[in-house]
């Protein structure tokens, strides 16, 4: 073959490969364009427990300020079709190659996460369909939340977490995610003052109890990382000393006796129902009421649980080490009525929701949602009516108290829309329990306590 023909042949091959590259790139871009433009976009992230961004509404003002175009970009970035699959793929295959890890799996390798969040206390929880096809909302979920996760060495946490439930600093160790408690710094005394104000307003005829719930950091943090946290026990003791005419319920010691059991989730910021059982048992002792042994409940085991802490960290360690979610259902019949957060619009419902309707990252939602009031009428005939003011931790307590009180009203402090004193008097409560984790008691969620007590309320709802 002559040199001229060989040169011509090489040029042809080069041009052919160049053309093929262009065709491949165009096909990839075209496929991606069609996929992103026409495939159904996700609206909810179960792993992150939040609603995804919505398409912005056009106004001249938002367009001129740039908010409209920024909202469009955020919408397309946040609602990628099959978003969960791609995030899992990235977390499982790519993220393990980044950042710094300490130790190995056999040594209980450690990952330190500093997670910056916006809108940490969401106002509009994740939408989920319950078994009776009503539209309901998730536990801690909210509006659009932007999360940036980096792997780095953490400074000592020195302020209470703003969210009230999820710390900005998370440690993954021994295949467990642990929120690094930053301390109350005087807020524990303000919490006690708020609860004392309820007792003063309600008088001697209503028993008031405070049960602030420790988180897993108090039981599972390795000793060599204690300089990263403040002591929950110290703040719990301070709360107890500051209470006046309010009965303190020591959940910390009750749970400590069972720390070798699965009382807290490894992959979620909540406790496991077994932990709620032991705390409810301690409360029942303080309240002087009957309490059914756990053997009297029907046990349900859900496998493959990977909860909120994976959503906050995107840790492959958590993703690849799911845990069982075990909950307990009373065998005795109860009547449950669900109301709006302002105690209107009663609807009959069930004590526990069907987990088949939930993603495996949302199993904690079997206990119901936060933005409503639930009334449980039991077969217990002791004349005692309990009102529980709680955060999402308190949801798991409800089934274990159905043998202890004749009536129970479950109210979330963050969504409650009534004057608390009038509500307590209206339902003729004999007992009031404040049950929330430390992050709510000493964080911004605490402010809802005084707001609810002092809220103007001229409306009296009809009790079913």
N, C-alpha and C positions, 0 to 999 in steps of 0.2 A: 504494500500500500504506500502510495506516494505521501510525502510529507504534507502536501497541500490537502489531500483527501483526509489524512489522519487529523489534521488541524480542524478541518470542517466537521468531521465526526465528533471530535471532542467538544467543539462549540455547540453542536446540536444536542449532545448529551447534557452539557451544562445548562443550556437553555430549557431543555425538557425538565430537568430537576428543579430549576428555578420556577418554571410554570407549575409543576406539581406542588411545590411549596406554597405558591400563591393560591392555588386551588384549595389545598388543605387548610390554609389559614382562613380563606374566605368561607369555606364550609364550616369550620369551627366557630368563626364569628357569627355566621348566619344561624347555625344551630343554637348558639348561646342567645342570640337576639330573639329567635322564635321561642325558645324555652322561657326566657325571662319575660317576654311580652305576653305570651298567650297561656302559659301554664298557670294553674291555680296558685295564688299566693297564700302563704300561711298567715294566720291572724293571731295565733297564740304560740308562745314558747313555753311548753310545759317544764323544760329543764330550768328556765330562768324564772318561772312562775309569774309571767306577766303577759299583758296584751302587747302585740307588736304595733309599730307605727301605723297610723291611718293616713289616707290621702288627704292633704290639707284643703280646706275650703278657701276658694279664691275671694279676696277682697282687694280693693285698690290699695288700701293702707298696707296690707301684708305683702303685696307685690312690690310696692315702692321701697319697703323696708328690707326686702330680701328674704323675709320669713317664708313666703310662699314657695319660692324656688328651693330654699333650703329644706323645707318640709317635703317637697317632692323627692329631692335627693335622699333624704332620710327614709322616706317610705320605700323607695326601690332598694335601698341598701339593707333595710331591716326585714323586708318581707320576701326574701328569696324563696322560690318554690322548693319544697323539700328541705327547708332550712335546717331542721333538726338533723337530717341525715348528713348534710355537709359539715355541720358543726361537730357532730360525733366523729366523722372521718378525720377532721383536722385535729381534734383533741386526742384521738387514738393513735394516729400515725405521724402527725407533724409536731404537735406540741411537746411530746416527750423528747424531741431532739433539741429543744430550746431550753435556755435557762440553766439554773444550777440546782443540782440535787445533792443531798448530803447522805452518805451511807448507801446501803443497798436494801433490797427487799428483805433479805434475811436479817439485817440489822435493824429493820424498821426504818427504811429510808425516809427522809424528811423533805417536804416541799414547803416553802414559805411564800404566801401570796399576799400582795397588797392590792386590794380590789377597790378602785375608786368608783363611786356610784353617784348618779344624779337621780333626784326624786326617790330617795331611799324608802320613804313611806308612801307607797302608791295610793292614789285615791280611787282608782277603778280597778278592782281585782280581775284576774283571769276569768274569762267566761267559760263555763263548763255546762254540759247538759246532764241533769240528774235523771234518776230512773223514772221519775214521773214527768219527764220532758219539760220541767220548768227551767228557765234560764236563771242560773245562780252565779255566784262569784267566788273566787279563790281566797285562800287564807291571808297571804301577805301581799297579794298581787296588786299592781297599780297601773298607772298610765305608762307611757313610754319610758324606759329606763336604759340609759347608756352605760355599758360596763366595759372597762378596760382592765385586762388582767396582765400583770407582769410577775415574773419570778425573781425575788430578790431577798436580801437579808433585811429583816424588819427592825425598825427602831422599837424601843420600849413603848407600848401603847400607854397613853397618859390621859385620855379623855374618854368619857362614856360614848358608846356608839350612838350615832344620831338616829339610826333606824329604830332602835328599841328592840330589835330581835336579831339582826344580823350585823356582826362586827365588820368594820372595814378590813381587819386583819385576820387572816385564816391560816392555820397551820394544818398541813396534811402529814400525819405521822402514824405508822403502824396501820396503814390503810384506813385511817379515820380522819375526818376533817373536824377541826376544833376552832371555834371562835375564840380569839384572844381578848379576854375581858379587860377593859381599860380602866375600870374603877368608877365609883360614884362621885367622889370628890365633893361631898356635902349634899348631893341630891338624894341620898338615902334618907336624910333627915327631913327633906321636903316631902318625900313620899309619905313618911310617917305622919307628918303634919296633915297631909291631905286625907289620909285614912282616919286620923283622929277627928277631923272635921265632920266626917260622916257619922261617926259614933256620937259626937256632940249633938248633931242635928236630929238623929234618930231616937236618942234617949235610951233609957234603961231597958225598955221592953224589946229591943232588937239586939241580938247578939251579932257582933262584928268581928270578923276574923281576917287576918292577913297571912297569906301563904305565898311569899316570894320564892320563885322556883330557880334553883341554881341550874347552870348549863353544864355541858359535858366537860368543860375546862376544869371544873373543880375535882373531877374524878379521874381523868384520863390523860392529863398533860404530863409528859415526862419531866422529872425533876430538873434536868439540865436546861429546860426551857422556861422555868418559872420566873426568870427575870424579864420575860416578855409580857407578863400580866400582873394585874393587881388581884387581890384576894376577894373572891365573892363571899367567902365565909366571914371575913372581917366586916364587910358591908351589911351582910345579913344580921350579924350580931348587933351592929349599930342601929339597924331598923328596929330590932326587938326592944332595945333599950329606950328607943324614942316613942314607942307606942304607949298610948294612955287609954285605959279602959277598953283596949282592943286586944283580943286573944291572938297571940302569935302561934303559927303552926310551923313547926320545925321540919320542913321537908328535906333540908340538907342532911340531917342525921339519919332520917328514915331511908333516904336513897343511898347514903354511904354504906349502910349495912348490906346493900344488894349490888354494889358496884361491879361485882364479877358476873352479874347477870346482864342481859341485853336490855338495859333500862334507857339507853340513849341510842339514837340512830348514829351510824358511822358516816352516812352520806347525806344527812339532812340536819338542819339546825334545830329541829324539834326533838323532843324525847320520844322514846317508843312507848306504846300504851302500857307496857309493864311498869315503866317508871311512874306513869300517871296513877296506876293502881296502888302502888306503895304510898304515894303522896295522898291520895284520896283516903286510904286507910288511916293515915296519921290525922287527917282532918276529922274523920268520923270519930276518932277517939277523943279529940278535943271538943267536938260538938256533943258528945254523949249520945250518939245515935247508933243503931244497928248497922252492920256492914257485912255484905255477903262475901264469902271466900271466893277466890278466883276460880275454884273448881266448879262453882255454880254457874259459870259463864260458858258459852259456846266459843271455842277457839277457832280463829280463822288465820290461815297462813298464806300470805301473798309473796311469791318469789320474785327475784329480779329487781328489787327496789333500789333505785339510784335517785336520791332526793335533791333538795335545793342546793346543797353544798357543791355538787358537781356543776350546777348552773352558774354558781358564783366563781368557781375556780377553773372550770374546764379541765380538771385534773384527770389524766388518763388512769391514774392509780384508782380513783373512785369509780370511774366508768367501768373499769375491768374487774372490779371487786364489789358487785352488787350484794345486797343483804336481804334477808326476809323481812317483811313487814307483818307483824303479828298483832292482831287486835281481838278484842273479846266482846261478845254480844250477850246482853242479859237474856235469860230464858223466860223471864216473866214478862207479861204483856204491859205495855205502856201506851199512853195516848200522847201524841206529839203535835203541837200546833206551832206553825212558823208565822211570825209577824214581820212586818217591815221594821226598820231601825227606829221608827217613831211609834211602834206598837200599834200599827194599823194593818188592814188587809190580811186577816187570818187565813191560813191554808193548812189543811191536814197534811202531815208528812210522816216520814219514818225517822226513828232515832238514828239509824246509820244509813248511809247511802250505798248504792250498789257499786263496788269497785270496778265492775266490768265497764263502767262508763268513764273511767279515768285512765290516763296514761300512767305507766308504772312509776313515773316521777311524781305523781300526785296522789299516792295512796293515802296520805294523811287526810285528804279531803273526805274520806269516808265518814269523818265526824261532823261534816257539815261546813258551812261557810260562815264568814265573820260578819257580813253586813246585814244581819237580821237578828231578831230576838226569838228564842225558842222557849216554849213552855212545855214541860214534860209532867204529865200527871201519872203517878205511879200507883201501885197496889199497896204501898206502905201507908198505914193509917195511924200516924203519930201526931197529926196536926201541925207538923213543922213545914214551913215554906221557905225555901232557900233561893236567894238571888245571888248569882255568881257574876261578878265583874271581872273580865279576863282579857287576855290577848289570845293568840292562836294556840299557845300552850294549853290553855284551859279547856279547849274543846275535848281533849282526850279524857278529862276528868268525869264528864257527864255520865257515861254509861255506868261507871263504878259507884255512883251515888244514887242510883235508882232504887236501891233497897234501903236508903237511909232517910229520905225526905218524901213527904206526900206530894209536894209540888216543887218543881225546880224551874227557875227562869235563868237562861243563859244569855248574857249581854256582853258584847265586845266594847271595851271602853273607847275604841277608836271610831266606832260607827254609831254609838248610842245617841239617839236624837231626842231624848226626853230629859226632864228634870229628874235627877236620880232619886232625890228624897221623895218627891210626889209619886214616882213610879213604885218605890219600895212600899210606901204607905198604901197605894192603890191595890197592890197584889197581896197586901196583908202579910208581908214577909216577917218571919220570926228570926231569920238568920241571913246575914250578908257576908259573902266570902270574896275577898280580893285575891285572885289567883293569876299571877303573870310571872314571866321570867324576869331575871335581873335587868336585862336590857330595857324592858318596858318600864320597870319600876323606877329606874334611875336615869332613863333617857327621856327623849322628848315626848314619848307616849304618856309619861306621868302627868303632863299638863292636862290631858283629857279628864283626869279625875276631878280636879277643881272646876273645870268647864262644865262637866255633867252635873255636878252638885249645884252650881249657881245658874244653870241655864233657865231662861224664862220659859214657862210651860203653862199655857192656859187651856190645854186640851186634855180631856180624860177619855181614853179609849175604852171600849167595851171588852171585858175579859170573856173569852170563850170558855 
